[in-house]
Amino acid sequence: MNKRIVLKTVYSILFVSLFSCFTSCSGKLNLALKVPGYDATESDFITQSGSKGFKTFRFSENTIKAVRDIFARNRALALSLTFYVDRANGMISQIGVLTEEDVKNRIIGSDILKTHPAVSVRFSEFKDKSLNVVICFEKEGTVPQGFFVSSFRGVKLLNAEVTDATVGWDFSSSTPMYAFAPNGGLLDPSHPVIDFSAVSRTFASYNSDTDLLPVISVQFCEGESKNPVQLTVGGERMTVRHGESNSITIPLACLKNPFSTLEVVDGADQIQSILLKKADLSLLEFSSAKKRNAIRPYIVDPGLIIDWPKTYWRSNDYELFEWDRFKGVLFFDTLNYKVQDDFFKRLAFFVEKRGYKGKLLTTAQMEGIHGYNAHDYRAESLARFFEQARATGFALNERELLLKQILVQNGLLIIESNGKIKPGEGAVISISQESPEYLRIAFVAHEGWHGIFFIDEEFRNTVGSVFYTLQATDPNALRFLFRYFDVTPSLQYDTSDDYLMKNEFMAYMLQRPVSQIEKYYVDTASRNHSQTLIKEEADYIIATGASGFEGAAKMLNDYVGFRWNLAAGRVWLLSR
């Protein structure tokens, strides 16, 4: 054969081979990066290059510019990639983002893996299925220029978009989602552990006047309540029970070691998603530019309030919460009794104290008289207090005025056009850091039951039924309780107030577990205080082992357990 013809044939074959390799290994996908607020065109299609063993995907200059614009306003963003697995070998693939340095220095192929964090996934575990992988941007970094995937054989890219940053997993749809901090990690379909150690590279690392630590949202599967779920978060063991909302929020601000790991120890099959997200920045609304006085509450389960670290308080001398299950029930946790008194002592005398009800006392008149170590007030009582102060021109202190602003902000008070103050919906509860932990637990339970009593008519009716039952079957037990309220200086309840007495009766029955009722009341009756001032009534409680109280507590315990999955001594779904 002619030499010239042979060479021509060889060159033709080589050209076709190179062209085939180029067209199969590089080119534009019929897919563009989705960016909020930006309408991509065909010119924005993602460019892919490399072999099937390692591929890089580049975004268009226009989409990168669009991402820069929203990144400048919202640093907590992520890249979301959806894949479909046709077939895949058992090799572990690496997924990560391309940086401006990669593009500038033209780093190609597997050399990228030497310097880049990545998400490791074995695609073969998702054969004939789709999955969503989310990788958070670095808040102090640059906008990703694209991404890379190693061992990409048999895998198709279905979607790429910029989303709000999140870390965790979500199985609420047919396409499972696995989300990672910028440090990447191992994608484990059994999902027992979530790594939060590097979330501060995307989200706030502390609470400030401009940003907040992120929050963890746990969503339970639909259906009847099952056994409690056991978690460890930052080394703390948590028991989470089901409520009617099927979800619970855990702000990182409540954790002693927020940048650690979350592990589902038991009950993973009952959870459909655990996602860490950016906090609601409306929580950074303060009453004054000069002082850090938060007026919007964290919405949480009361079980998180008891040990909430002061380090992460938004205010200098108090933190504000709202019960996640009972809208409008606010919790104040104050730095000490002095701060709590400034907020609530005058209210205590006005609303409950015998001989003072309906009176606005001056600070001098209250000097030396004890208020309470914990407080609870319904919207109606709060409105009467602030309306009387307004109508009479009574001068309230700085914290009482702040309280009024918080109550108006959160709908517990309504100010009419003529300035008159009317009740809204809800209640206020207060505890103090000055109380030891065992008392804080008891106070959150005791005051929490008051909060429910204030806002729920069916509960009040049930309490009334149990109250009248005890009054008919064991009147001497109630007599002891009322006399104890009478003679105890730190209480001084107005025992002629029927609403107040039913409310306090209920709280004293439910503030401790039923198993502790007998011991608590026998001990109370045995104190010198009781034996000196109400000996006859106290001896009756000792002789009967407080059986009447124990029976009443059991009836109320059964009711709250059936209705809310709560229990005597526990108004929270989350224990730690």
Secondary structure, DSSP 8 states (H G I E B T S, - for coil): --HHHHHHHHHHHHHHHHHHHHHHHSEEEEEE-BBTTB---GGGEEEEEEETTEEEEE--HHHHHHHHHHHHH---EEEEEEEEES---S--EEEEEE-HHHHHHT--GGGGGGT---EEE-GGGGTT-EEEEEEE--TTS----EEEEES-TTEEEEEEEEEE--EEEE-SSSS-EEEE-TT-EE--TT--EEE-TTGGGTS-SS--SS----EEEEEE-SSS--S-EEEEETTEEEEE---TT-EEEEEGGG-SS-SSEEEEEE-GGGEEEEEEE---GGGG-BS-SSS--B-S-EEE-GGGTTT--GGG-SSSSEEEEEESSSTTEEEEEESSHHHHHHHHHHHHHHHTBTTTTT----HHHHTT----SSEEEEHHHHHHHHHHHHHHT----HHHHHHHHHHHHTTSEEE-TTS-EEE-S-EEEEEETTS-HHHHHHHHHHHHHHHHHHH-HHHHHHHHHHHHHHHHH-HHHHHHHHHHHHH-TTT-B-TT-HHHHHHHHHHHHHSS-GGGHHHHHHHHHHSHHHHHHSHHHHHHHHHHTTHHHHHHHHHHHHHHHHHHS-BTTB--SEE-
